[in-house]
Amino acid sequence: MITLHHCPQTRSMRSLWLLHELGVPFDVQIYPFDKTLRSPEFLARSPAGRVPALDLHGEALFETGAITEVLCERYSADGLGRPAGHPERAAWLTWVHFAETISQHAAALTQQHVALREDHMRSPIVMKLEAARIEKCYGALEARLAGRSYLLDGGFSAADISVGQAVYMARYFARCDPYPALRDWYARLSARPAFKASLPEEGTRLFTEDFFVPWPIPAS
């Protein structure tokens, strides 16, 4: 039995998308993005009180990078994964974990725009800097994707899933339009049935807007 413990529009979408791509049977337990994640029951699965947590046939896993590596090793080592000794192994690992570089900036902006509900609680400087850092990540992806359909020459992999989910989150704070290779790559990813299956269901969205400006706009 595989059970994913998931909050919509968080990093756990990365694991949800991967599970859909793998086509293995699994269940999803959805949590609100609140203090439920600090309950003793959830902390037994993920000691920092964060999603995702994965019950994998009685084994408790957390951290998206680790979950990605374990799932690919068990279910798609030569497909979505790149096994040890594979010529693309190092590049695969690099891009799988680059997703967290993007996600840390998106998480900081999620805190500023969503968790801190009043403008006086927010830092315009932090918001502007973090949005600019996301754009730096977009630039790195644009360079990598020039002349490529996917992040690896060998084709679509879990590296695209990991980074693609991070870009899905980052798009709420920094637009992809100025980066044509990135934009086209993301369009290919977001057209995949497994990506669509991992999107939030009606009434479960964390974000209330489709785009958040980098700093508060004074009331007129």
N, C-alpha and C positions, 0 to 999 in steps of 0.2 A: 504494500500500500504506500502510495506517495501522496502526501498532503502538503500543499503550499499555504502558508499563513501570509496573508496579503492585505495591503492597504492600497486602494486605487490611486493612481497618479503618484506613486512613490517608486523607489528603486525595485521593489518587489515585482513591478511590471516586467522587469528584465527577465526574472526567473519564470514568470507566467508565460511570456512570449516564447522563451526557449522550450518550455514543456509542450506548448502547442506545436512548435516546429518538430519536436522529437516524435510526437504522435504516441507517447506512452500514456497509459491510463493514470489519471491523478484526480484528486479532489482539491478544492480551494475553500479555505475558510477566510472570510473577509472580516476585517476589523475596522472600526473607526480610527481616524488619526487623532487619538486622544490618550488619556491616562490608562486606558485598557491595556496598552502595551507595557505598562509598568506593573501589571498584576503578577503575583508569584507564579501563576500558571504559565504566563507568557515568558517571564524571565527565565523559566526553566528551559525554554526552547532557544531563547536569544538573550544572553545575559545583559546586553546593553539596552534591551527594550526597544529593538528596532526590527523592522521588516527588511528583507524577507527572512522567514524561518522555514525550514523544509524538514518534514518528517520523511525520511527515505528508508522505508522498510525497517523501521525501528531505530534508525540512526538520526540524531538531531544535527542539522547543519544550519549555519547562518553565514552571512557575508556573501554578496552576490558573486564575487569573483571565484570564491571557493565552490559555491553551488554550481556555477557554470563549468568549472573544470571537472568536478566530480560527475555531473550529469553527462557531459560529453564523453568522458572516459568510459562510462558504463554503457552509453546508449548510441553514441555516434562519433567514435574516436577518429575515424577517417572521413567523416562527413562534415558535421558542424564543428567538430574539434580538429586539432592537429596533434597527433601523438608525439611522445618523446622520440627524437631522432628524425622527425619529419623536417624537410627543408624549411617549411614555413612555421615551425613550432615557435621560434623566438618572436617572429612578427605577430603571430596569433596571440601569444601571451601579452605582448606589449599593448596591442590594441584592446584586448579584453579588459586590461587594467587601466588603460587610458580613459575608459568610461568613467572611472571614479574621479579623475581630474575634472571632467566636465560636471559631474554630478555634485561635487562639493560646492561649486559656484552656484549651481541651480538651487541647491539646498539652502545656501546662505540667502539667496533671493526669495525663496519660499518663506523662510522665516521672516524676512523683512516685509513682504507683501501680504502674507497670509496669517502667520502666527501673531505678528504684532499688528493689532487691528486698528490702532489710532496713528495718525500721521506723526504726532509729537513723539511717539515711541520709536520711530524709524530713523535711520541714518541715511540722508541723501548721498553722502560720500561713499558709504559702503555699497549702496545700491548701484551707484554709477560705476564704481570700481569693479564690482562683481560682474556686471553686464559687460564691461570692457574685457574682462578676463575670459568670459565665454566667447567673445568674438575672437580672442587670440586662439582659443581652441578650434574655432571654426576655421581660422586661417591654416592651422596645422592639418586639419582634415581636408581642406581644399587642395593643399599641396599633395597630400597622399593620394587623393582620389583623381588627380589629373591623369587622364588616360586610362583609368581603371573603372570598371563597373562596381567593384566591391573593394573592401580594404585589402584583401589578399588576392594575389594573382590567380590562385587556385579556385576562386569563386566564393560565393556566399558562405558565411560561417557564423559561429557564435560571436566572433569579434564584431561583425556587423550588427548582431542583435544587441550586444552590450552597449556599443557606442550609439547605435540607432535609438535605443531607449533613452540614453542620456541626452541626445539631441532632441528627442520628443519633449523632454522636460525643459531643456534649455530654451526651446522655441517660445516659451511663454515669456521670456525675458530679453531675448536677443534674436532678431530676425535672420533667417538664412538667405534671404533674397540676394544679397550682394555676393554670394558664393555659389556660382552656377554648378560646379561639380558636386558640391555638398548638397545643393538643392535637388539635383537630379537623382543622386544616390538615395536621399531620404524619400523621394517620391517612389522609387522602386521598392524600398523597404516598406513604406506605409501602405502599399498596394497588396502586400502579402496577406493571405487569409489569417495566418497565425498572428500577425501584428494586429489586425482588426479584432480578432478574438480576445486580445489582451487589453483592449481599451475599456475605460470605466463604463459600467452599466448606468442606465438612467437613475439619477438621484444619488450616485456614489462619488461624484467628482470632488476632488480636493480643491481645485481651482475654480473660482467663480467667474473668471474672465478668460478670454482667449489670448490676451496679451497684456502684460503689465509694463507700464513705462518705467524707465530706470530710476526715477526719483519722483516723489509726490508732487502732484500738480496743485498749486495753491487754489483754494476755492475762489471762484469769481464772485 
